Amino acid sequence: MEVAVWDTYVQRKDGKTMHFDVLVPSDFNNEEQILGYGNSYLSNKNFETLKLTTELCNFCHIETAPKSVIDDISKKGYSIIEMENCN
């Protein structure tokens, strides 16, 4: 399965910058929904962040997804890969 990778940066209220990727099927390009996925992920964190906007979440590239990402997308429509300051 090919997925679109949306590179995302969000400022935490403690001053750190989070970096994570939102992965969706490669033919999915509804930016509002992709932001919704990112905000859903953020709502489960035990710290506060600033609001996620289109300036902070941008399409980056297409790649082949591993099984764990395919499973996530099958269950909830998206997958998150945590990169920096996500915990």
Secondary structure, DSSP 8 states (H G I E B T S, - for coil): -EEEEEEEEEEBTTS-EEEEEEEEETT---HHHHHHHHHHHHHTSSS-B----TTTEEEEEEEE--HHHHHHHHHHS-EEEEEES--
